[in-house]
Amino acid sequence: MAGLGEIFRQYQNNSIALYGLGVETEKALRELDGEFHIVGLLDSFREDGTCYGKQIISLPQCIRLQVKLIIVVARPGSCRAIAKRIGKFCMENQIALIDVRGKDLGAQNREAYDFAGVDGVTKAQIRELIADNDAVSFDLFDTLVMRRALFDTDVIELTERRLKEKGICIEDFCSKRQQAEKELSKDAAPTLEEIYRFVLEKAQGVYNVTAKELADFEWAVDYELLVPRGEMTGLLSEIISSGKKVYIVSDTYYSRRQLEKMLDKCGVREYTDILDSSEYKTGKRQKLFEELRGITGEQRCLHIGDDMEADIEAAKRHGFDACQVYSGLDLLEKTGYLGMWEHTESLSSRIKIGLFAARMFNSPFMFERQDRKLCVRESYDMGYLFMAPVIADFVVWFRHKVQEEKLDNVWFGARDGYLIKRLYDMPGGDAHSVYFLTSRMAAIRAGMEDEKDIEYVAEMKFSGTLQQQLKERFGLSVEEKDGTEKLPAGTVTEEKSLVDYSRVIWEKSREYKRNYRRYLQTLPLAEGDIAFFDFVAKGTSQMYIGRLVENHLKGLYFLQLEKDNMQDKNLDITAFYESREAAGSVIYENYYILETVLTSEEPSVTGFDEDGKAVFARETRTERDIGCIKRMQDGITDYFRSYIQICPASEINVDKRLDEIFLELIHKFKILDKDFLNLKVEDPFFNRMTDITDLI
């Protein structure tokens, strides 16, 4: 804590409050009190009483006491959560909010999409330090492994929600749990069971659960969140292979056995020993490094960790070399949270950002790249990082609508419904869910009834000749069907239009309709309405399919286009994004990309044969195109699976604006996957083909 007087010199004549009641606050008081006017202490859990000879005060009291500075005495990770909690209050009341290391927690986070100006230890430099030492110790959390949630405290909040699902409701659980840890950590490093014993003693009421059961429950929640930091665990393996000893040194309330299981899950199975604070009853800031020195003796030992105070300064005080690596959260913070900071209110949004950070910022060496730009190398990550959040929220919304409307039939129209159906079925399966073979082209061909239908189709301008339009949209070779002269290639005559071919279109439509109904007879169909999925559409397919079935179609779309123009069609459609809502938005600008990713491995359906079997168009995509799409779908699927497993159903909260921030990153990151960059966006109904690079 050296240098606090210098850090806060400009506030020497102002009233100051310290945030935090831990042992580090006591040290800060010893250094500041007397020279500075400390009027009280703040805490998340207490608003009265005394601690370290100072009054504990509330935030409103800060105003009455004319506090101009709040110093947050906490670890960097906790500082972020505290800034989120009280930052707005401080800004509104012109109170500076600065952590004990001098960082302005009230500063606006400006998003950045590169690491310009970011310096840190490189992988090559770490290897040099390792070579100079006889042994190496690693911090565990945020160094070797990381969580798929944004803040450490999210583990506690998740635990509370999961306990409630099991009928265990402890009032003000999160506050009691954090307060217990804080109180017990003043003198020693408690175990998680000791923390929960304290919680149960202080909680009013009788709970049919033991402290050990609560501790085991929280550990299981945390275990589920963990993923390895691949480059760091790989580095550990290199050191082991070289014959050097490797120690895991961790401030934790978990037992050694639990840490071993966590390491095993993350692929770390070879190491010399584990030194955990709960077993040794002391932390890294206290005497845990003394314990390590007792084991290593005179050997030179390098400690690698993410926390400047607990890992670097504490290790150096005990004669170790020390090397700081950035945590995933550090790297996210250095990019200004990519504009996501204002969307960290809900637990579900923090899990989304945590999933993103655990993938995007898994490596602590990202800043090493020559151009320092944030980049994505694999198509899998394109799906996982950018597209999955909005798709996940849509599937959640879709399932809710199906349940709300009590719809027993769910049809996911090809081809955009291919992946959506897979995700929809994932939470437990749905026997009534059908991948419905259709396309706008197939629906129109089977649904033509009168001249208005032909005029409706003609309004959707086709990029090509009339002859090509008749062939592509209606499957008609004009010269073979009605004896008219073949139209000159590349021209659309003023004398001829689609309406002039009404008779042949209707005749062909009857054949298409008959064959389509043979396919429909093969589908399982209960009584009642059909939830009809379309991704982005006006409602054309729904309108014409509705003429082929007796059941009412309830459209559930991702985005409905031209809603006003479809009012006279009497279609029943509810959209995740209404056209007015999406106009000019990230969604409207990028739905073509999403459509390309959601599609099936089969080409488009053009109709059905006499046996009700689908007839497909010629495939225009290459094997590499389809492979790229499949990898992106795998990324979306893995993200969705993780999201619904981690986030309790009661906490899932649709946040479209956050989803749009993720999606917009596709334009702000450097895309290095050549297969993705070679994709084309196809729209055969309009006879259009667009390079995906023209859209990003």
N, C-alpha and C positions, 0 to 999 in steps of 0.2 A: 504493500500500500504506500510505498515511499513516493513522495512528491505530491501528495494530495493538496497541500497548502498552495503549491505552485499552480496545480491544475485549476483550482477554483478561486484563485486570487481575486478575480474581478467581482466576486460575490462576497467579499470580506465584510462589507458593511450592510449586507442584506440578511433577512431572515431565511434560514435554510432548514429543510426537513430531510431526513434520511429514510429511504424506503428499504425495509428489511429488518428482521430481528435476529439474524444469525450471528455466529461468532465473528464474522468479518465486519459486521456493523460495530461491534464492540471495539475492534481494532481501529476502525475508521474514526470512531468517536474520540479515542485516545489521541489521535493525531490532529483532529480538527477542533475539538472542544476547547474553548478558551480563546483561541485565535479567531474562530468563526462563531456566529450566533446561531446555534442549533436549537430550534424551538420545539422539536419533537420528532417522533419516529412514526412512520407509516407501515402498515402491513395489510396483506390481503384478507387476513382472518380476524384481526383484532382492531378495535377502535377506541379502547380505553385501557386503563391500567398504566403500569410503568415497566420499563426495561432498561437496564444499564444506567439507571438513575435519570432517565428521560421519560417524559410523558408520551404515551402512545396516543396519537391524534387521528382524526378522520380527514378525508379530503375536504369536506366543507370547512373544517376548522382551519385548513391552510389559507383559505381566503380571509378569514377573520384575523389570522395571525400575520397576514401580509407576506406570506412565503413567496419568494422570488425564484427559489431554486429547490428542486427535489433531486437528491443524489441517490441513485439506485445502486444499492450494495448487493449485487447478485452476480451469478455467472452469466456469460453472454446469452446463452439460450434462454435463461429465465428473464433477462432484461428485455428480450424481444416480446415475450408474453406480457410483461408488466407494461411496456410501452403501448401495446395494443389495448390494454385494460384502461389505462389512465391518460394516454396521450392526448385524446380529444379534450378532456377536462383541463389539462395543462395548457393546451393551445388556446382554449377559450378564455382562460383566466391569466394568460401571459406569464405562466410559470415555466421556467427553463427545466427541462427533464434531461439529465445527463448521468451516464453511468459512472461508476467509481473509477473507471479507467480514462474518463474524459470524453467519451463518445456521446455526441448529441443525439439522444433517442427521439427527439421531437423533429429532427430534420426530415424533410420530405424525401422519400425514396424515389429517386429518378431512375426509371428503368433503362437498362443498357443491354446491348446484345453482343457485346464483346468484353474481353478482359483487358482492354487498354488501360495501362497504369496499374495493373494488378501484378504484384511481385510475390514470390513465395519460393519455397524450396522445390527444386526440380527432382525428378526421379533419379537422374544421374548424380546429383549432389547427395541425395540420401544414400545411394550406393557407396559413394566415397566415404561418407561418415561411418557407414556400417563396416567398411573395410578397415577403418582406423580403430575399431573397437573389438573387444574380445567377445562381448555378448550384447544382446539387444532386448529391450523391453518395449511392449506395445500397450498403449491404452486400448480399451475395447470399444466402448460405445462412441460412435461418430468417427472413429479412426479405422478399426478393422471391420466394423459392422455399422449399419445405420437402419433407421426405422422408416417404414412407409407411412409416416404421419409427420406433420410439420413440427410440432413442439413436443418436448418430453412430457409435458403435462397432459397431452392428448391421450397418453396411455392410461392415466388415472380417470379421465373423463370417459374413455371407452369402457374401462372396468365398471364404472358406475352404471352405464347404460346396459351392459351385459348382465350385471347383477339384477337390475330392475326387470329384465326379461325373465329372470328366474324367480321373481317375486321377492327379492331381497332389496328392500328400500331403506337405506340409512339417510336420514335427513341431512342435507348440506354435506353430502359425502366428500366431494372433491376438496372442500375447504378443510374438513376434519382430517382427511388423509394427508394433505400437504402440511397442515399445521403440526401433525404428529411427527412427521419426518423432520421438520424444522426444529421442534423442541428436543427431540431425542438426539439430533446430530450436534447439539451444542457441546456435549461432553465426550461423545464416542460415535462410532459408526454403527448404527442399528441394523438389525436384520429386518426383512419385510414383515416377518411374523411379529416381531416386537413393535413395529409401527402399527400394525393392525390391532394388537392387544391394547395399545394406547387409545386407538380410535374407539374400540368397543367400550373401554372404561369410561371415556368421556361422553360417548353418545348416550342420549336418554332414550330408553326403550329396551325391549328384549328382542334379540334377533336370533333366529334359529340357524346360526352359523358361527364357526370358530375363527379365531385369528389365523390359524394355519390354513383353513379353507379359503379365507379371503386372500391370503398371501399367495397361495398356489394359483388362485384364480387370476390375480393380476399378472403373475409370471406367465401364465398361459396366454394372456392377451398380448403381452409384450413379445413373447416368443413368436407369435403369429406375424407380428409386424416386421421382424428382422430380416434383412437381406445382407449378404456380404458386400464389402467394397472390394471388387474384384482385383484391382491393381495392388491394393494393400495386402490382401490375403495371399496374392501371388508373390509379393515381396517377402512375406513371412516364410513361405515355402522355400524360396531361394536361400534364405538365411539358414534354415534347417538343413537343407541339402548341402550347404557349405561346411557343416559340422559345428557351427556356432550355437550357443545356447540362446533360447528365446523364452522370455517371460511375459505373461499377460498380467498387467497391473491395472486394477480397476477399482474406482470408487463405486460401490454398488451395495444394495441391500439384498441381493440374491446370494444364494449359497454357492459353494464351489461346484456342487453337482449340477445345479441349474445352469451355471456358466458353461460347464462342459457340454451340456446339451445344446446350448445356444451356439457355441463354437462348432459343434458337430453339424448342426443344421446348416451353418454357413461354410462348410467344407474345411474347417480348420481342425485337424485331428492330431497334428504333431506339434508339440511345444514342450518346453522343459518343465515349466511350473506355472501355476496361477496364484497371484497374490491379490485377494479380494478384501476390501475394507471390512465387510461384514464378518469375515472369519477372523481377521487380525484385530478387529475392534478399533481401527484407526484408519484415517484417510490419507490421500496423497499429500494434502496440505499439512497434515500432522506428522505421522511417523511411519507411513507405509513404505516410503523410499528408504527409511532406515532399515526396515525389515529386508528389503531387497538388497541393500548394501551388506547386510549380515550374511546373505546367501552368496553374493558374487565376490565378496572379499575384496582383494586388491585388483581384480579384473576391471579393465576399462569397459564401461557399459553405456550404450546409447539408449535414451528413452525417446520414443516417437508418440506424439499425441496431438490432439487438436486444441486443448484448452491452455491458453497462455499462462494462466496462474497455476492451475492444478497440475498440469503436465510439465510445462517448460520451466517456470520459475522454481517450482517445488523440486523438480529433479535436479536443477543446477545447484540449489542450496545444499543438496546432499552429495555433491561431487560427481554427478552424472553429466555426460554430454546430453544435449536435448535438441530435438528437432520438431518444429510445429508443422503439421499438415492441415490443410483446410478441411473442415467438415462440409458435408453437402449443403447445410444451412448457411455456412459462411459464404460459399460460392453463390448461392441463391441471393443472399443479401448483397453481395458485391454487384449483382446485376439489377439492384433496386427491386428485387422480387418480381422482375419482369412485368411490373404493373399490377401484380396480384395482391399486394398488401391490403388493399381496401376490401378484399373478399375473404378475409380470414376469420370472420365472425363465427360462422357455423362450423361444427365439427366435421360435417361432410365435405365442406370446401377445404378444410385443412387436410383432410385425408387425400383429396384430389391433388392438392399441391404437394403433399408428402409423397404420393405415388410418382408424380412428375420429377421431384427433386431426387428421389432415390434412384431413378433411372438416368436422368439428364446429368446430375452432378455426382454420380457415383465415384468417379475418379477425382482425386484431389489435385491432379496435375493438368487439368483442362487448360489452364492459362498458359501452358508451355507451347501450345501450337503457334506456329510462326505468325499467322495473321491474327491470332488471338480472338477470332470470331467464334461465336457459338455455332456449332455445326452438328448435323445429323448425317451419319454415314450409312445407316441401314434402313431399308423400307419398313422393317418391323417397327422401328422407333418412330417412323412417320405416323403409323397408325396409333401406337401406344401414347405418344406424347401430345400430338396435335389433335387427332380426330376422336379418340376414344372418349374424352370427357363429355362432349356434346351428344355423342351416340348413346353413352350410358344414361344420361339424363333423359333422353328421348325414350329409351326402352322402359325406364322406370315410370315415366309419364304414361306411356302406352299401356303398360300392365295395370296401372291405377285406373285408367279410363275403362278398360275392359271389365275390371272388377266393379267399378262404380256403375256401369251401365248393365251389369249382369249379362254379358254377352257370352253365349256358350259356343259360338262359332267364330274362329279367328282365321282369316285368310291373309297370308303375306304374299302379295303379288310379286311374281318374278319380274325382273331379276334383282331389283333393289331390296326385296324382302328376304333374300337368301341369308345374309349375315344377321339381319334384325331378328328373324325367326330363331336362329341359333342362340342368340343372346336372350331372347324372350323366354325360351324354354329352359334356360340354364338354372334359374332359381329353384327348380324342382320339377320341371317338365309340365307340359300341358297337352292332354290327349286331344283337345279340340283345335289345336294349332295345325294349320295346313300351309304348305308351301304351294301357292296357287299359281299354276302355269298360265301366264298371260303376258301381254304387252299392249301398249297403246295401239300398235298396228293390228294385233290379233283381235282385240276388242272391237275396234272400228270395223274391221272386215266382217265380223259376225253380227254387228249391231245396226247396219244400215237399214232404214225403213222408209224414208221419204226424202224429198228434195232438200228439206231443211238440214238433214244430216249431211248431205253432200256439201251444201253451202257452208256448214259449220267446219267441215274438214278443210274446205278450200281456203277459209280464212287463215288457217295455220300455214303460212307461206312455206312452200317447199323450195329448196335450193337446187333447181334443176328444171328440165323440160317437163311439159305436161305428160309426155309419153313415159318419162322416168317416174313421175309421180304415180301414174296409174299402175306401173309395174311394182314400185316399192310399197306403196300404201295399200293397194287393193289386189296385188298379185295378178294383174291383168296385162296380157300382151294384146294390145288393141287390135292389130291387124288380123289376129287369129280369131277373135271373138265376135266382131260385128262387121267385118268386111270393109271397114273404113280404111282410107289410105294412111299408110304409116307417116307419122309426122316427121318433118326434118329434124335431125339430131341438133340439139342445142338451141332450139327455138320454142317459144310458146306463142301460138297464133292467137290473134284477137278473135278469130271466128270460132275457135274451139275452147271449151272449158270443161271442168269436171262434170258439170250439170249435163252436158251433151252426151255423157256416157252413163247417165243414170240407170238406164235399163240394164245394161250389162253389169254394172256395179251391183244392182239389187239381185240380179240372177245369181251372181257369184256369191253374194252375201248369204243367200239361202243355204248354199252348200256349206259355207263356213259355219253358219249358225247350227246346222244339223250336226256337224262333226264336233263342234265345241260342246254341244249338249251331251254328246256321248261321253266326252271327257268328264263333264260335270256329274254325270251319273255314277262315276267311280269314286267320288269324294264322300267322306263321312259328313253328314249334315244333320244337325239336331234342329228342333223347332226353334223359332226365334230369329232375331236379327243376326247379321254377320258383321263382325268387326273387319272392315276392309282396309288393309294397309296400302298406302302409296307413299312414296318418299317425298318427292316434290312434283306437284301436278295441279292442274286446274280442276280435274275431276272427270276427264274424258273417259278413261278406262272404266271408272266406277259407273258412269252414266250408261255405257253400252253393256257392261256385264250385268247391270241391274235389269236389263231387258231379258236376260237369259235364265234368271233364277226367280223363284217365287219369294224367297226370303228378302226382307229389307236389308239394304247395305248401309251400314253406319261407317262412314269414312273416318279413319284416324290417320292423319297425314303428319309428316314432319313439317312441311311447309306447303300451304295452298297458294297458288298463283291466281291472279286475276279473279279474285272472289266476286267482285262487283259484276264482272261480265258474265258470271255463271249463275247469277241470282234467278234467272228465269228457267233454269234447268231443274229446280227443286231437288237439289242434291243435299243429302244429310252429311255434312263434313265438319269435323272439328280438327283443328291443326295445332300442333305444338308451337309453331310460328305462324301467325296470321300474316298475310301479305303486307299489310300496313306496318306491322311490327318489324318485319324483316327488311323492308325497303331501305336500301342504302346501307344495310348492316353487313357485318362480317359474314353472316350466314348467307345472305343473298349473293354476295360476291364469290362465295366459295362452294356453293352446293353442287356445282358441276364436278368438282374434285371429289366431294364426298360420294356422289353417285357412282363415279368410276371405281371407287374403292369397295363399295357395298355389293357390287354386282356378283353374280354367280360365275362358276367356271364354264357354264354352258352358254352358247350364243343365244340371241333373242328368239323367242317363240313367235312364229309367223301365223300359226294356225294348227289345225289338227286333221288327221286322216280319218278315213271311214271307221276305223276301230277306236277312235278317240285317243290315239297316240299323238304326242306333240310333234310338230314339224318345226325344225329350227332353221334359222337363217345361216348363211355361210359365216364361219368364224373368221373375223378379220384381225383378231389379236394373236400375237405370237406366243409361244410357250413361255418366253421370258416375261412377257407382259402379264400373263396369267399367274406365273410364279411370284412376280412382284406384288400383285394384288393379294394373293394368298398370304404372303408374309405380312402385309399391312393388316389384313383381317386377323391374323394370329396375334398381332400386337394389340388390336382392339379387344379381341376375345380375352386375352390374358389380363389386360387392364380391368375389364368389366368383371371378370371372375374375382380378382383381388378386391375390387371396390365393394362388391356386394358381400364378400366374406368379411371384410374389415369393418365396414360401416353398418351399424345396426339399422334395421329397416325403419325404425321409428325416427332415426336421425337423418335419413337421406333427404336432402334438401336440394331441389333443382335451382341452380344458379346459372342462368343463361349467359349473363355478362361474363362470368369467369370462364365458362365454356368457350365463349367467343375470343377471349384473350388467348387461350390455348390454341385455338384454331388459327388465329391471326399470326401466330409465331411461324407458321409455314412460310410467310413472306419475309420474316425478319431473321431467320436462321439461314446458315449456308447449307444447302442440300447437296450432298455428295453422292447419293445413290443414283448411279447412271440408269439403272432399270426404271426407276421412278421418273427420271427426267426424260426418258424416251417414250413414256406413255402418251396415248392420245385419248382425248375425250370424244366418244362417239355418240351421235344422235341420228340413227338411221331414219327415224320418222321425218326429220327435217333435212336429211341427207347432208349432215354437217360433220366435219372431222376437225378437231382443234388440238394442237400440240399442248400438252399440259404445261410446258414452260411458258406458253403465252398467258397462262392463268396465274402463275406464281411470280 
